Amino acid sequence: MTVSVDNRNVSWRFGPGIFKRTIALRDVDAAQTVVNPWYSGWGIRWAGGGWLYNVSGFQAVAIRTKNGGTTRLGTDDPDHLLAAILERVPGIGQSPAR
């Protein structure tokens, strides 16, 4: 899985890009690093309060959107991903994502 952040979007894709998704930064309400429980598993799945996209490990960044949705993006560098989001969306909180 590859995750990228530019000045407009957080985007992620699996493999060569056959499956890809995007969240517009203007829609981001909050973001924080989280640890997924072991039973959340890997892959693309509904994880209770929102979608989880993960290929390995348990670390992720949870992104809550203004419409109340939550997406968790698995990453081996959650601090870097969170910092990239926070620097492009000034004023958003790091409050818990549901």
Phi and psi in radians as a Rosetta constraint file:
Dihedral C 1 N 2 CA 2 C 2 CIRCULARHARMONIC -2.040 0.35
Dihedral N 2 CA 2 C 2 N 3 CIRCULARHARMONIC 2.232 0.35
Dihedral C 2 N 3 CA 3 C 3 CIRCULARHARMONIC -2.008 0.35
Dihedral N 3 CA 3 C 3 N 4 CIRCULARHARMONIC 2.358 0.35
Dihedral C 3 N 4 CA 4 C 4 CIRCULARHARMONIC -2.359 0.35
Dihedral N 4 CA 4 C 4 N 5 CIRCULARHARMONIC 2.641 0.35
Dihedral C 4 N 5 CA 5 C 5 CIRCULARHARMONIC -2.252 0.35
Dihedral N 5 CA 5 C 5 N 6 CIRCULARHARMONIC 2.179 0.35
Dihedral C 5 N 6 CA 6 C 6 CIRCULARHARMONIC -2.111 0.35
Dihedral N 6 CA 6 C 6 N 7 CIRCULARHARMONIC -2.893 0.35
Dihedral C 6 N 7 CA 7 C 7 CIRCULARHARMONIC -1.293 0.35
Dihedral N 7 CA 7 C 7 N 8 CIRCULARHARMONIC -0.109 0.35
Dihedral C 7 N 8 CA 8 C 8 CIRCULARHARMONIC -2.139 0.35
Dihedral N 8 CA 8 C 8 N 9 CIRCULARHARMONIC -0.502 0.35
Dihedral C 8 N 9 CA 9 C 9 CIRCULARHARMONIC -2.501 0.35
Dihedral N 9 CA 9 C 9 N 10 CIRCULARHARMONIC 2.728 0.35
Dihedral C 9 N 10 CA 10 C 10 CIRCULARHARMONIC -1.827 0.35
Dihedral N 10 CA 10 C 10 N 11 CIRCULARHARMONIC 2.168 0.35
Dihedral C 10 N 11 CA 11 C 11 CIRCULARHARMONIC -2.228 0.35
Dihedral N 11 CA 11 C 11 N 12 CIRCULARHARMONIC 2.623 0.35
Dihedral C 11 N 12 CA 12 C 12 CIRCULARHARMONIC -2.558 0.35
Dihedral N 12 CA 12 C 12 N 13 CIRCULARHARMONIC 2.644 0.35
Dihedral C 12 N 13 CA 13 C 13 CIRCULARHARMONIC -2.580 0.35
Dihedral N 13 CA 13 C 13 N 14 CIRCULARHARMONIC 2.705 0.35
Dihedral C 13 N 14 CA 14 C 14 CIRCULARHARMONIC -1.845 0.35
Dihedral N 14 CA 14 C 14 N 15 CIRCULARHARMONIC 2.357 0.35
Dihedral C 14 N 15 CA 15 C 15 CIRCULARHARMONIC 1.020 0.35
Dihedral N 15 CA 15 C 15 N 16 CIRCULARHARMONIC -2.424 0.35
Dihedral C 15 N 16 CA 16 C 16 CIRCULARHARMONIC -1.345 0.35
Dihedral N 16 CA 16 C 16 N 17 CIRCULARHARMONIC 0.116 0.35
Dihedral C 16 N 17 CA 17 C 17 CIRCULARHARMONIC 1.858 0.35
Dihedral N 17 CA 17 C 17 N 18 CIRCULARHARMONIC 0.262 0.35
Dihedral C 17 N 18 CA 18 C 18 CIRCULARHARMONIC -1.118 0.35
Dihedral N 18 CA 18 C 18 N 19 CIRCULARHARMONIC -0.686 0.35
Dihedral C 18 N 19 CA 19 C 19 CIRCULARHARMONIC -2.000 0.35
Dihedral N 19 CA 19 C 19 N 20 CIRCULARHARMONIC 2.071 0.35
Dihedral C 19 N 20 CA 20 C 20 CIRCULARHARMONIC -2.513 0.35
Dihedral N 20 CA 20 C 20 N 21 CIRCULARHARMONIC 2.650 0.35
Dihedral C 20 N 21 CA 21 C 21 CIRCULARHARMONIC -2.436 0.35
Dihedral N 21 CA 21 C 21 N 22 CIRCULARHARMONIC 2.810 0.35
Dihedral C 21 N 22 CA 22 C 22 CIRCULARHARMONIC -2.534 0.35
Dihedral N 22 CA 22 C 22 N 23 CIRCULARHARMONIC 2.498 0.35
Dihedral C 22 N 23 CA 23 C 23 CIRCULARHARMONIC -2.108 0.35
Dihedral N 23 CA 23 C 23 N 24 CIRCULARHARMONIC 2.188 0.35
Dihedral C 23 N 24 CA 24 C 24 CIRCULARHARMONIC -1.216 0.35
Dihedral N 24 CA 24 C 24 N 25 CIRCULARHARMONIC 2.338 0.35
Dihedral C 24 N 25 CA 25 C 25 CIRCULARHARMONIC -1.059 0.35
Dihedral N 25 CA 25 C 25 N 26 CIRCULARHARMONIC -0.507 0.35
Dihedral C 25 N 26 CA 26 C 26 CIRCULARHARMONIC -1.147 0.35
Dihedral N 26 CA 26 C 26 N 27 CIRCULARHARMONIC -0.315 0.35
Dihedral C 26 N 27 CA 27 C 27 CIRCULARHARMONIC -1.644 0.35
Dihedral N 27 CA 27 C 27 N 28 CIRCULARHARMONIC -0.084 0.35
Dihedral C 27 N 28 CA 28 C 28 CIRCULARHARMONIC -1.373 0.35
Dihedral N 28 CA 28 C 28 N 29 CIRCULARHARMONIC 2.231 0.35
Dihedral C 28 N 29 CA 29 C 29 CIRCULARHARMONIC -1.773 0.35
Dihedral N 29 CA 29 C 29 N 30 CIRCULARHARMONIC -0.651 0.35
Dihedral C 29 N 30 CA 30 C 30 CIRCULARHARMONIC -2.775 0.35
Dihedral N 30 CA 30 C 30 N 31 CIRCULARHARMONIC 2.742 0.35
Dihedral C 30 N 31 CA 31 C 31 CIRCULARHARMONIC -2.618 0.35
Dihedral N 31 CA 31 C 31 N 32 CIRCULARHARMONIC 2.579 0.35
Dihedral C 31 N 32 CA 32 C 32 CIRCULARHARMONIC -2.782 0.35
Dihedral N 32 CA 32 C 32 N 33 CIRCULARHARMONIC 2.754 0.35
Dihedral C 32 N 33 CA 33 C 33 CIRCULARHARMONIC -1.379 0.35
Dihedral N 33 CA 33 C 33 N 34 CIRCULARHARMONIC 2.543 0.35
Dihedral C 33 N 34 CA 34 C 34 CIRCULARHARMONIC -2.479 0.35
Dihedral N 34 CA 34 C 34 N 35 CIRCULARHARMONIC 2.870 0.35
Dihedral C 34 N 35 CA 35 C 35 CIRCULARHARMONIC -2.040 0.35
Dihedral N 35 CA 35 C 35 N 36 CIRCULARHARMONIC 2.104 0.35
Dihedral C 35 N 36 CA 36 C 36 CIRCULARHARMONIC -1.322 0.35
Dihedral N 36 CA 36 C 36 N 37 CIRCULARHARMONIC 2.445 0.35
Dihedral C 36 N 37 CA 37 C 37 CIRCULARHARMONIC -1.157 0.35
Dihedral N 37 CA 37 C 37 N 38 CIRCULARHARMONIC 2.675 0.35
Dihedral C 37 N 38 CA 38 C 38 CIRCULARHARMONIC -0.981 0.35
Dihedral N 38 CA 38 C 38 N 39 CIRCULARHARMONIC -0.573 0.35
Dihedral C 38 N 39 CA 39 C 39 CIRCULARHARMONIC -1.365 0.35
Dihedral N 39 CA 39 C 39 N 40 CIRCULARHARMONIC -0.089 0.35
Dihedral C 39 N 40 CA 40 C 40 CIRCULARHARMONIC -1.194 0.35
Dihedral N 40 CA 40 C 40 N 41 CIRCULARHARMONIC -0.480 0.35
Dihedral C 40 N 41 CA 41 C 41 CIRCULARHARMONIC 1.290 0.35
Dihedral N 41 CA 41 C 41 N 42 CIRCULARHARMONIC -2.835 0.35
Dihedral C 41 N 42 CA 42 C 42 CIRCULARHARMONIC -2.242 0.35
Dihedral N 42 CA 42 C 42 N 43 CIRCULARHARMONIC 2.869 0.35
Dihedral C 42 N 43 CA 43 C 43 CIRCULARHARMONIC 1.791 0.35
Dihedral N 43 CA 43 C 43 N 44 CIRCULARHARMONIC -2.675 0.35
Dihedral C 43 N 44 CA 44 C 44 CIRCULARHARMONIC -1.921 0.35
Dihedral N 44 CA 44 C 44 N 45 CIRCULARHARMONIC 2.088 0.35
Dihedral C 44 N 45 CA 45 C 45 CIRCULARHARMONIC -2.722 0.35
Dihedral N 45 CA 45 C 45 N 46 CIRCULARHARMONIC 2.733 0.35
Dihedral C 45 N 46 CA 46 C 46 CIRCULARHARMONIC -1.371 0.35
Dihedral N 46 CA 46 C 46 N 47 CIRCULARHARMONIC 2.141 0.35
Dihedral C 46 N 47 CA 47 C 47 CIRCULARHARMONIC -2.033 0.35
Dihedral N 47 CA 47 C 47 N 48 CIRCULARHARMONIC 1.033 0.35
Dihedral C 47 N 48 CA 48 C 48 CIRCULARHARMONIC 1.361 0.35
Dihedral N 48 CA 48 C 48 N 49 CIRCULARHARMONIC -1.449 0.35
Dihedral C 48 N 49 CA 49 C 49 CIRCULARHARMONIC -1.639 0.35
Dihedral N 49 CA 49 C 49 N 50 CIRCULARHARMONIC 0.071 0.35
Dihedral C 49 N 50 CA 50 C 50 CIRCULARHARMONIC 2.996 0.35
Dihedral N 50 CA 50 C 50 N 51 CIRCULARHARMONIC -3.064 0.35
Dihedral C 50 N 51 CA 51 C 51 CIRCULARHARMONIC -1.488 0.35
Dihedral N 51 CA 51 C 51 N 52 CIRCULARHARMONIC 2.484 0.35
Dihedral C 51 N 52 CA 52 C 52 CIRCULARHARMONIC -2.054 0.35
Dihedral N 52 CA 52 C 52 N 53 CIRCULARHARMONIC 2.280 0.35
Dihedral C 52 N 53 CA 53 C 53 CIRCULARHARMONIC -2.126 0.35
Dihedral N 53 CA 53 C 53 N 54 CIRCULARHARMONIC 1.978 0.35
Dihedral C 53 N 54 CA 54 C 54 CIRCULARHARMONIC -2.682 0.35
Dihedral N 54 CA 54 C 54 N 55 CIRCULARHARMONIC 2.427 0.35
Dihedral C 54 N 55 CA 55 C 55 CIRCULARHARMONIC -1.973 0.35
Dihedral N 55 CA 55 C 55 N 56 CIRCULARHARMONIC -0.354 0.35
Dihedral C 55 N 56 CA 56 C 56 CIRCULARHARMONIC -2.931 0.35
Dihedral N 56 CA 56 C 56 N 57 CIRCULARHARMONIC 2.810 0.35
Dihedral C 56 N 57 CA 57 C 57 CIRCULARHARMONIC 1.249 0.35
Dihedral N 57 CA 57 C 57 N 58 CIRCULARHARMONIC -3.034 0.35
Dihedral C 57 N 58 CA 58 C 58 CIRCULARHARMONIC -2.129 0.35
Dihedral N 58 CA 58 C 58 N 59 CIRCULARHARMONIC -0.157 0.35
Dihedral C 58 N 59 CA 59 C 59 CIRCULARHARMONIC -1.413 0.35
Dihedral N 59 CA 59 C 59 N 60 CIRCULARHARMONIC 2.530 0.35
Dihedral C 59 N 60 CA 60 C 60 CIRCULARHARMONIC -2.746 0.35
Dihedral N 60 CA 60 C 60 N 61 CIRCULARHARMONIC 2.953 0.35
Dihedral C 60 N 61 CA 61 C 61 CIRCULARHARMONIC -2.011 0.35
Dihedral N 61 CA 61 C 61 N 62 CIRCULARHARMONIC 2.190 0.35
Dihedral C 61 N 62 CA 62 C 62 CIRCULARHARMONIC -1.658 0.35
Dihedral N 62 CA 62 C 62 N 63 CIRCULARHARMONIC 2.241 0.35
Dihedral C 62 N 63 CA 63 C 63 CIRCULARHARMONIC -2.035 0.35
Dihedral N 63 CA 63 C 63 N 64 CIRCULARHARMONIC 2.128 0.35
Dihedral C 63 N 64 CA 64 C 64 CIRCULARHARMONIC -1.778 0.35
Dihedral N 64 CA 64 C 64 N 65 CIRCULARHARMONIC 2.294 0.35
Dihedral C 64 N 65 CA 65 C 65 CIRCULARHARMONIC -1.678 0.35
Dihedral N 65 CA 65 C 65 N 66 CIRCULARHARMONIC 2.881 0.35
Dihedral C 65 N 66 CA 66 C 66 CIRCULARHARMONIC -1.099 0.35
Dihedral N 66 CA 66 C 66 N 67 CIRCULARHARMONIC -0.394 0.35
Dihedral C 66 N 67 CA 67 C 67 CIRCULARHARMONIC -1.498 0.35
Dihedral N 67 CA 67 C 67 N 68 CIRCULARHARMONIC 0.059 0.35
Dihedral C 67 N 68 CA 68 C 68 CIRCULARHARMONIC 1.661 0.35
Dihedral N 68 CA 68 C 68 N 69 CIRCULARHARMONIC -0.080 0.35
Dihedral C 68 N 69 CA 69 C 69 CIRCULARHARMONIC -1.319 0.35
Dihedral N 69 CA 69 C 69 N 70 CIRCULARHARMONIC 2.665 0.35
Dihedral C 69 N 70 CA 70 C 70 CIRCULARHARMONIC -2.223 0.35
Dihedral N 70 CA 70 C 70 N 71 CIRCULARHARMONIC 2.393 0.35
Dihedral C 70 N 71 CA 71 C 71 CIRCULARHARMONIC -2.240 0.35
Dihedral N 71 CA 71 C 71 N 72 CIRCULARHARMONIC 2.316 0.35
Dihedral C 71 N 72 CA 72 C 72 CIRCULARHARMONIC -1.924 0.35
Dihedral N 72 CA 72 C 72 N 73 CIRCULARHARMONIC 2.204 0.35
Dihedral C 72 N 73 CA 73 C 73 CIRCULARHARMONIC -1.929 0.35
Dihedral N 73 CA 73 C 73 N 74 CIRCULARHARMONIC 1.976 0.35
Dihedral C 73 N 74 CA 74 C 74 CIRCULARHARMONIC -1.159 0.35
Dihedral N 74 CA 74 C 74 N 75 CIRCULARHARMONIC 2.459 0.35
Dihedral C 74 N 75 CA 75 C 75 CIRCULARHARMONIC -2.763 0.35
Dihedral N 75 CA 75 C 75 N 76 CIRCULARHARMONIC 2.632 0.35
Dihedral C 75 N 76 CA 76 C 76 CIRCULARHARMONIC -1.550 0.35
Dihedral N 76 CA 76 C 76 N 77 CIRCULARHARMONIC -0.021 0.35
Dihedral C 76 N 77 CA 77 C 77 CIRCULARHARMONIC -2.397 0.35
Dihedral N 77 CA 77 C 77 N 78 CIRCULARHARMONIC 1.172 0.35
Dihedral C 77 N 78 CA 78 C 78 CIRCULARHARMONIC -1.109 0.35
Dihedral N 78 CA 78 C 78 N 79 CIRCULARHARMONIC -0.586 0.35
Dihedral C 78 N 79 CA 79 C 79 CIRCULARHARMONIC -1.138 0.35
Dihedral N 79 CA 79 C 79 N 80 CIRCULARHARMONIC -0.695 0.35
Dihedral C 79 N 80 CA 80 C 80 CIRCULARHARMONIC -1.181 0.35
Dihedral N 80 CA 80 C 80 N 81 CIRCULARHARMONIC -0.754 0.35
Dihedral C 80 N 81 CA 81 C 81 CIRCULARHARMONIC -1.113 0.35
Dihedral N 81 CA 81 C 81 N 82 CIRCULARHARMONIC -0.773 0.35
Dihedral C 81 N 82 CA 82 C 82 CIRCULARHARMONIC -1.075 0.35
Dihedral N 82 CA 82 C 82 N 83 CIRCULARHARMONIC -0.778 0.35
Dihedral C 82 N 83 CA 83 C 83 CIRCULARHARMONIC -1.062 0.35
Dihedral N 83 CA 83 C 83 N 84 CIRCULARHARMONIC -0.695 0.35
Dihedral C 83 N 84 CA 84 C 84 CIRCULARHARMONIC -1.099 0.35
Dihedral N 84 CA 84 C 84 N 85 CIRCULARHARMONIC -0.669 0.35
Dihedral C 84 N 85 CA 85 C 85 CIRCULARHARMONIC -1.227 0.35
Dihedral N 85 CA 85 C 85 N 86 CIRCULARHARMONIC -0.844 0.35
Dihedral C 85 N 86 CA 86 C 86 CIRCULARHARMONIC -1.111 0.35
Dihedral N 86 CA 86 C 86 N 87 CIRCULARHARMONIC -0.591 0.35
Dihedral C 86 N 87 CA 87 C 87 CIRCULARHARMONIC -1.268 0.35
Dihedral N 87 CA 87 C 87 N 88 CIRCULARHARMONIC -0.372 0.35
Dihedral C 87 N 88 CA 88 C 88 CIRCULARHARMONIC -1.699 0.35
Dihedral N 88 CA 88 C 88 N 89 CIRCULARHARMONIC -0.212 0.35
Dihedral C 88 N 89 CA 89 C 89 CIRCULARHARMONIC -2.218 0.35
Dihedral N 89 CA 89 C 89 N 90 CIRCULARHARMONIC 1.364 0.35
Dihedral C 89 N 90 CA 90 C 90 CIRCULARHARMONIC -1.076 0.35
Dihedral N 90 CA 90 C 90 N 91 CIRCULARHARMONIC 2.462 0.35
Dihedral C 90 N 91 CA 91 C 91 CIRCULARHARMONIC 1.549 0.35
Dihedral N 91 CA 91 C 91 N 92 CIRCULARHARMONIC -0.078 0.35
Dihedral C 91 N 92 CA 92 C 92 CIRCULARHARMONIC -1.384 0.35
Dihedral N 92 CA 92 C 92 N 93 CIRCULARHARMONIC 2.728 0.35
Dihedral C 92 N 93 CA 93 C 93 CIRCULARHARMONIC -1.563 0.35
Dihedral N 93 CA 93 C 93 N 94 CIRCULARHARMONIC 2.911 0.35
Dihedral C 93 N 94 CA 94 C 94 CIRCULARHARMONIC -1.886 0.35
Dihedral N 94 CA 94 C 94 N 95 CIRCULARHARMONIC 0.528 0.35
Dihedral C 94 N 95 CA 95 C 95 CIRCULARHARMONIC -1.191 0.35
Dihedral N 95 CA 95 C 95 N 96 CIRCULARHARMONIC 2.766 0.35
Dihedral C 95 N 96 CA 96 C 96 CIRCULARHARMONIC -0.986 0.35
Dihedral N 96 CA 96 C 96 N 97 CIRCULARHARMONIC 2.298 0.35
Dihedral C 96 N 97 CA 97 C 97 CIRCULARHARMONIC -1.439 0.35
Dihedral N 97 CA 97 C 97 N 98 CIRCULARHARMONIC 2.361 0.35
